[in-house]
Amino acid sequence: MKFHHLIEINDPKNPLVPFLSRAQLWYGLVLRAESPTLFMAHLDQCTLLDRTAEGVSRELRYGTLVIRDRVHFSPQVEVLYEVPAQGDIAASRMTMRIEEPTPEAFFVRFDYEEGSPDAHDAMTDFYNEFRRSAYHEADVETIRTIRRLAEEGRLDRLPS
């Protein structure tokens, strides 16, 4: 399954939408990778196994389910999440890319790609539509959280 969508960050024509700088947006995306429990209430624990300037390796715990992934950073541009196949979980990738079609008019493009076979039956289509909806809502919530953290002054410098 492949899926993508855009979320508008700054709307220069709408003064009611709080402005986020590229740095604040970037720091928020990095924070989502390094401290995901701030963004995902259903995540029980995240352990950073390795951290470099290029990214982090993580172990995520959802109850008894444990998922390992690797997050790659392209500074100020994109965050790429890669989940290798493990157990019953197919390999998958998710990218959050900052786009700027005009100065300071930021969007985040969310791209999802899962390695499961592309079956086209009613049940699979239903399940994929449900996943798309869940991904979209999680991404909207990610941007809400980034906005809240920016308002609190918590995105003024890179998380450590």
C-alpha positions as CSV (number, residue, x, y, z in Angstrom):
1,M,0.0,0.0,0.0
2,K,1.2,3.5,-0.8
3,F,-0.4,6.6,0.5
4,H,0.5,10.3,0.8
5,H,-1.0,13.6,1.8
6,L,0.0,17.2,2.6
7,I,-0.7,19.2,5.7
8,E,-0.4,23.0,5.5
9,I,1.7,24.6,8.2
10,N,1.7,28.3,7.5
11,D,-1.0,30.2,5.6
12,P,0.4,33.7,4.9
13,K,-3.2,34.8,4.1
14,N,-4.6,33.7,7.4
15,P,-3.3,35.6,10.4
16,L,-5.2,33.3,12.8
17,V,-2.9,30.3,12.0
18,P,0.2,30.7,14.3
19,F,3.4,30.9,12.2
20,L,6.0,28.2,12.6
21,S,9.6,28.8,11.4
22,R,11.3,26.1,9.4
23,A,13.6,25.5,12.5
24,Q,10.6,25.1,14.8
25,L,8.9,22.7,12.3
26,W,12.2,20.7,11.9
27,Y,12.8,20.5,15.6
28,G,9.2,19.3,16.1
29,L,9.7,16.5,13.5
30,V,13.0,15.5,15.1
31,L,11.3,15.5,18.5
32,R,8.6,13.1,17.2
33,A,11.4,10.7,16.3
34,E,13.4,11.0,19.5
35,S,10.5,11.4,22.0
36,P,7.5,9.8,20.3
37,T,5.6,9.3,23.5
38,L,4.9,13.1,23.4
39,F,3.1,12.4,20.1
40,M,1.5,9.0,20.5
41,A,-0.6,8.3,23.6
42,H,-0.9,4.6,22.8
43,L,2.9,4.1,22.8
44,D,4.0,2.7,26.1
45,Q,7.8,3.1,25.8
46,C,10.5,4.2,23.3
47,T,14.1,3.2,23.9
48,L,16.8,4.9,21.7
49,L,19.3,2.2,20.9
50,D,21.6,4.4,18.9
51,R,21.8,8.1,18.1
52,T,24.0,9.8,15.5
53,A,23.7,13.1,13.6
54,E,22.1,11.1,10.7
55,G,19.3,9.5,12.8
56,V,18.3,7.1,15.6
57,S,17.6,3.4,16.0
58,R,14.6,2.8,18.3
59,E,12.7,0.1,20.1
60,L,9.0,0.9,20.4
61,R,6.7,-0.9,22.9
62,Y,3.0,-1.1,22.5
63,G,1.9,-3.4,25.3
64,T,3.6,-6.8,24.4
65,L,4.3,-5.8,20.8
66,V,7.9,-4.6,20.3
67,I,8.9,-2.9,17.0
68,R,12.4,-1.9,16.0
69,D,12.9,0.9,13.5
70,R,15.5,3.3,12.1
71,V,14.9,7.0,11.6
72,H,17.1,8.9,9.2
73,F,17.4,12.7,9.3
74,S,18.0,15.0,6.2
75,P,18.4,18.2,8.2
76,Q,15.8,20.8,7.7
77,V,14.2,18.7,4.9
78,E,12.9,15.3,5.8
79,V,12.6,12.5,8.4
80,L,12.5,9.0,7.0
81,Y,11.2,6.1,9.2
82,E,12.1,2.6,8.1
83,V,10.7,-0.5,9.8
84,P,12.3,-3.7,8.6
85,A,10.1,-6.8,8.3
86,Q,9.8,-8.5,11.8
87,G,7.5,-11.2,12.9
88,D,4.1,-10.6,11.3
89,I,4.9,-7.0,10.5
90,A,5.8,-6.2,6.8
91,A,8.6,-3.8,6.0
92,S,7.4,-0.2,5.7
93,R,8.6,3.3,5.3
94,M,7.2,6.7,6.2
95,T,8.6,10.0,5.2
96,M,7.8,13.5,6.6
97,R,9.2,16.1,4.1
98,I,9.1,19.8,4.6
99,E,7.9,21.6,1.4
100,E,8.0,25.3,0.8
101,P,6.3,26.3,-2.5
102,T,6.6,30.0,-1.6
103,P,8.7,31.7,1.0
104,E,7.6,30.6,4.6
105,A,4.5,28.8,3.2
106,F,5.4,25.4,4.7
107,F,3.7,22.1,4.1
108,V,4.6,18.7,5.4
109,R,4.2,15.9,2.9
110,F,3.6,12.5,4.6
111,D,4.4,9.5,2.4
112,Y,3.7,5.9,3.4
113,E,4.8,2.8,1.7
114,E,4.2,-0.7,3.1
115,G,5.8,-3.9,1.7
116,S,2.7,-6.1,2.0
117,P,1.3,-7.5,-1.3
118,D,-1.2,-5.3,-3.2
119,A,-4.2,-7.5,-2.9
120,H,-7.4,-5.9,-4.3
121,D,-10.3,-7.5,-2.6
122,A,-13.1,-5.8,-0.6
123,M,-11.7,-6.7,2.8
124,T,-8.1,-5.5,1.9
125,D,-9.5,-2.3,0.4
126,F,-11.6,-1.6,3.5
127,Y,-8.6,-2.3,5.8
128,N,-6.3,0.0,3.7
129,E,-8.9,2.8,3.8
130,F,-9.1,2.4,7.5
131,R,-5.2,2.6,7.8
132,R,-5.1,5.7,5.5
133,S,-7.7,7.4,7.7
134,A,-5.7,6.5,10.9
135,Y,-2.4,7.7,9.4
136,H,-4.0,11.0,8.3
137,E,-5.4,11.6,11.8
138,A,-2.1,10.7,13.5
139,D,-0.3,13.2,11.2
140,V,-2.8,15.9,11.9
141,E,-2.3,15.3,15.6
142,T,1.5,15.4,15.1
143,I,1.2,18.9,13.6
144,R,-1.1,19.9,16.5
145,T,1.4,18.7,19.0
146,I,4.3,20.6,17.2
147,R,2.2,23.8,17.3
148,R,1.5,23.3,21.0
149,L,5.2,22.7,21.7
150,A,6.2,25.8,19.7
151,E,3.6,27.9,21.7
152,E,5.2,26.6,24.9
153,G,8.7,27.6,23.6
154,R,9.9,24.0,23.5
155,L,11.0,24.1,19.9
156,D,13.4,27.0,20.1
157,R,16.4,24.6,19.9
158,L,17.1,21.1,18.8
159,P,16.1,18.4,21.4
160,S,19.0,16.7,23.0
